[in-house]
Amino acid sequence: MNSVLPISIWPLGMINCFLIKGKEQHILVDTGNPRNEKRILRQIRKHGIDESKIGLIIVTHGHIDHFGSAARLRQILDVPILA
């Protein structure tokens, strides 16, 4: 079943990152501020998601709190970015 998983990387549960869970692969939507990649990956693992199943990063717009960790996550996950 497909679903959307909010990934909280800010205090008080503020969210700038989501994971769209697919049947075979997943899509990471937005990546928070720079240097949030470890938090994002930790949250993904905490929810039992295999990070090797993430096939795409989508950046919704050009605010730094939405694209800040995109380049680093692209390197770590070895996936393309769609902006």
Buried (B, 14 or more C-beta within 10 A) or exposed (E): EEEEBEBBBBEEEEEBBBBBBBEEEBBBBBBBBBEBBEBBBEBBEEEEBEBEEBBBBBBEEEEEBBBBBBBBBBEBBEBEBEE
